[in-house]
Structures are given as structure tokens and as C-alpha cells.
């Protein structure tokens, strides 16, 4: 899946995360988290696994985490990626593999 345009998912509320995706020539990941000292490795792994499952190889992904659980991070990344390529209208198999 390719990031075609800028898209955002999530909020800056407590226990949530705001994920922004933008087109780019390489895969860039930026993470800002209130729990970075304790969990940045797990946050990064969750985001990278979700991007890999979706087949995203290029793009700039910015995550502002306010203590979100892994399932929330996955959902926010999926939603932002789906929005960026116009796949969020209907029939999305959330949490599953997308067939092209």
C-alpha cells in the first residue's frame, strides 16, 4: 500500500495517539510519547509491524502518543494509511491483510 496524500487519525487526548502520514521517498518514523522512557521500543515495534503488514515501504509517519495501548496505535496507523490512499470509505478489513 502506498501513502498517496497527507492524512491524520487519532487525537491528542489522554490514552490516545495522533498519527500523521505523508508521502516520502523513504520510510521515516518520528515518535513523541509521554511514556517514551519506558515504552519507546514497543511503540516503535508496533508501528513498524503495522506498516509492514499493510505493505507500506515509503512515507513519513509521525506519532504523538499520549499513552495509547498497542491496539490503539495499530488502529490509528491503519486508519491514517487507509485515509491517505482513499481506502477508508467502506469494506475495510480492520486488523487484517488488504488484498490489492
Backbone as a ProteinNet text record, in pm:
[ID]
protein_1_A
[PRIMARY]
XXXXXXXXXXXXXXXXXXXXXXXXXXXXXXXXXXXXXXXXXXXXXXXXXXXXXXXXXXXXXXXXXXXXXXXXXXXXXXXXXXXXXXXXXXXXXXXXXXXX
[TERTIARY]
85.3	0	90.4	49.7	131.4	61.1	137.1	84.5	81.3	-38.6	-56	-72.4	-129.1	-151.4	-144.7	-135.3	-131	-262.9	-252.4	-372.5	-340.8	-445.3	-431.6	-539.2	-503.4	-600.2	-566.7	-668.3	-647.2	-657.7	-636.8	-647.5	-527.3	-523.5	-418.9	-471.1	-581.5	-639.3	-556.9	-571.3	-502.9	-540.3	-445	-461.2	-490.6	-460.5	-479.1	-346.9	-347.5	-230.4	-278.8	-205	-234.1	-126.9	-170.1	-78.5	-99.2	9.3	7.8	96.3	45.7	126.1	135.1	250.8	276.3	359.6	343	427.5	574.7	664.6	808.7	879.3	1004.2	1080.6	1132.3	1145.8	1190.7	1093.5	1105.5	1020.4	1087.3	1019.8	1069.4	967	1016.1	928.1	974	879.7	907.1	806.5	857.3	770.7	795.5	686.3	689.4	590.5	635.6	548.1	570.7	461.6	473.8	530.9	534.4	589.6	711.5	780.3	893.9	1003.2	1031.9	1138.7	1113.4	987.8	955.1	922.3	857.1	795.3	830.1	927.6	952.2	986.8	1057.6	1091.1	965.3	872.9	748.8	660.3	653	574.1	627.8	758.7	821.7	796.6	810.7	788.9	644.6	548.8	407.3	378.5	431	409.2	474.7	598.7	669.6	601.2	553.8	482.9	354	282.7	157.6	184.5	285.1	320.9	364	442	488.3	370.2	275.9	158	74.5	72.1	-2.4	76.8	203.7	286.8	337.6	343.5	393.1	545.2	609.6	755.2	814.2	728.6	775	672.4	721.4	633.4	690.6	640.3	679.6	564.5	594.1	492.7	531.8	443.6	466.8	362.4	409.2	319	339.4	230.8	231.2	146.2	212.8	148.2	120.6	-0.7	-41.2	-73.5	1.9	-17.8	-112.3	-119.6	-210.7	-164	-258.9	-229.7	-189.3	-126.3	-84.4	-200	-315.7	-429.9	-474.8	-463.5	-498.7	-397.4	-268.9	-164.8	-186.7	-215.3	-240	-358.4	-465.9	-586.1	-560.5	-487.7	-459.5	-368.8	-268.3	-180.3	-259.8	-338.1	-420.7	-511.3	-580.4	-675	-606.2	-493.7	-421.6	-374.4	-321.8	-275.2	-392.6	-503.5	-620.1	-673	-677.5	-723.6	-630.3	-502	-404.1	-414.8	-472.6	-482.2	-626.8	-720.8	-861.3	-927.7	-877.1	-934.7	-1023.3	-1052.3	-1126.2	-1277	-1328.7	-1472	-1557.4	-1525.7	-1609.1	-1534.3	-1577.9	-1524.9	-1381.9	-1337.3	-1200.3	-1195.8	-1107.5	-1093.5	-999.1	-1047.2	-964.5	-891.7	-760.8	-679.8	-639.9	-677.8	-645	-563.8	-530.9	-449.5	-537.5	-486.9	-557.3	-512.3	-608.8	-576.4	-582.4	-479.6	-479	-535.3
-116	0	123	223.9	343.6	464.3	542.8	667.1	770.2	809.7	898.5	1044.9	1071.2	1209.6	1215.4	1335.7	1354.1	1309.1	1243.6	1200.3	1192.2	1209.4	1208.2	1118.7	1049.6	971.5	986	988.8	995.8	1135.9	1143.1	1270.3	1287.3	1399.8	1426.9	1410.7	1337.8	1311.5	1206.3	1201.8	1101.5	960.9	871.6	731.3	713.4	812.6	804	839.7	840.1	880.6	947.7	1045.8	1111	1066.4	1005.5	955.2	1035.8	1090.6	1164.9	1091.7	1071.1	1010	1106.6	1106.2	1192.5	1115.3	1144.5	1079.7	1117.8	1025.2	1049.5	940.1	963.8	868.4	749.9	767.3	660.3	649.8	545	531.5	602.2	705.4	782.4	771.9	747.3	734	828.8	912.2	1005.7	978.4	957.7	925.7	1024	1082.6	1166.3	1102.1	1069.6	999.4	1043.9	1049.4	1083.7	967.7	849.2	731	676.9	764.7	722.5	653.9	703.8	644.3	496.8	460.5	323.3	236.9	294	211.7	245.9	330.1	372.1	253.4	153.8	37.5	-38.5	-57.2	-127.7	-45.2	83.7	171.5	163.9	175.3	170.1	35.2	-72.9	-206.7	-224.3	-177.4	-188.1	-112.2	7.4	89.4	24.6	-20.4	-83.2	-212.1	-293.5	-417.3	-387.3	-284.8	-247.8	-196.6	-112.1	-62.4	-176.2	-268.7	-382.7	-469.5	-494.8	-574.4	-510.1	-377.1	-303.3	-287	-324	-312.7	-172.5	-89.9	47.5	45.3	87.2	87.6	227.8	326.1	465.2	556.3	663.6	763.3	817.1	930.5	991.6	968.7	902.1	869.3	938.7	1025.3	1098.2	1055.5	1014.5	968	1052.6	1110.4	1180.3	1095	1025.8	928.8	988.1	967.6	1014.4	897	787	670.4	567.7	561.1	467.8	322.9	232.5	89.9	47.7	-68.8	-118.8	-127.6	-175.3	-189.2	-53.7	49.8	184.3	234.7	211.3	251.3	184.4	53.8	-19.2	40.4	66.6	121.5	259.4	343.1	478.5	474.5	387.4	375.4	323.3	218	164.6	272	343.3	445.2	554.7	604.2	710.3	661.6	539.8	485.5	466.5	408	388.9	521.9	622.7	755.5	814.6	789.6	850.7	798.8	681.1	625	601.1	664.6	658.8	524.6	443.3	310.8	307.2	420.7	419.5	435	436.2	459	343.3	220	106.3	-24.3	-127.1	-259.9	-282.1	-209	-225.6	-340.8	-438	-546.7	-503.2	-420.1	-366	-479.2	-458.4	-556.3	-674.9	-674.5	-785.2	-738.7	-830.5	-800.7	-745.5	-648.1	-587.5	-656.5	-695.5	-753.8	-644.5	-638.2	-539.3	-598.8
0	0	0	-72.9	-84.6	-23.3	50.7	107.7	-4.6	-45.2	-159.6	-122.3	-4.7	38.4	190.3	242.5	387.6	449.7	564.3	636.3	785.1	866.2	1012.4	1071.1	1179.4	1256.1	1403.4	1486.3	1630.3	1685.6	1818	1888.7	1980.7	2046.5	2145.1	2287.6	2300.7	2431.7	2505.6	2635.5	2717	2671.5	2667.9	2627.6	2479.7	2398.7	2254	2186.4	2055.5	1977.9	1851	1805.2	1678.3	1579.8	1469.6	1367.9	1240.9	1188.7	1063.8	964.4	843.2	737.9	620.2	556.6	442.3	340.4	212.3	112.1	133	106	113	32.7	-1.5	-82	-1.2	129.2	217	333.7	411.9	529.5	647.1	696.9	810.8	923.5	1043.4	1158.8	1268.6	1315.2	1423.4	1534.4	1656	1769.3	1882.4	1930.1	2050.1	2146.5	2266.9	2359.8	2503.1	2578.3	2720.1	2800.3	2739.3	2806.2	2731.1	2659.8	2577	2658.1	2776.2	2856.5	2885.9	2903.8	2938.1	2815.6	2713.2	2609.6	2464.7	2440	2301.5	2210.3	2260.2	2177.1	2136.2	2230	2199.9	2106.9	2128.5	2041.3	1898.8	1884.5	1752.4	1685.6	1760	1704.6	1657	1736.2	1699.6	1571.3	1560.2	1440.4	1319.6	1333.3	1221.6	1176.4	1270.6	1236.1	1159.7	1203.4	1136	995.4	979.8	847.2	755.5	807.3	727.7	684.7	776.6	744.1	634.8	633.2	531.2	401.6	402.7	283.3	257.1	360	344.7	351.7	243.7	236.9	232.4	199.9	192.1	255.1	314.2	372.9	502.4	542.6	669.6	766.7	876.4	976.1	1106.2	1153.9	1277.9	1379.8	1496.7	1601	1726	1774.8	1902.8	1996.1	2086.4	2173.3	2310.4	2356.3	2488.9	2580.3	2564.2	2648.7	2590.4	2457.8	2391.5	2406.6	2412.7	2411.8	2270.7	2258.6	2127.6	2028.9	2075.2	1984.9	1930.4	2011.3	1966.7	1865.5	1891.4	1796.3	1660.8	1662.7	1537.9	1462.8	1533.6	1470.9	1411.8	1483.9	1433.8	1310.5	1311.1	1194.5	1074.9	1095.3	986.9	929.1	1013.7	968.5	888.9	937.7	866.2	729.3	723.6	595.4	500.3	549.3	463.9	412.2	497	453.9	348.9	361.9	271.2	128.6	112	-23.3	-64.7	3.5	-36.1	-13.7	78.2	101.5	225.6	284.8	412.1	397.1	275.2	257.9	306.9	266.5	307.3	282.6	352.6	327.9	373.3	473	521.4	620	599.2	696.6	808.6	899.5	1005.5	1078.8	1095.8	1166	1080.7	954.3	863.9	746.1	659.8	543.7	432.4	361.1	249.1	120.9	38	-92.5	-196.8	-277.8	-387.8	-513.9
[MASK]
++++++++++++++++++++++++++++++++++++++++++++++++++++++++++++++++++++++++++++++++++++++++++++++++++++

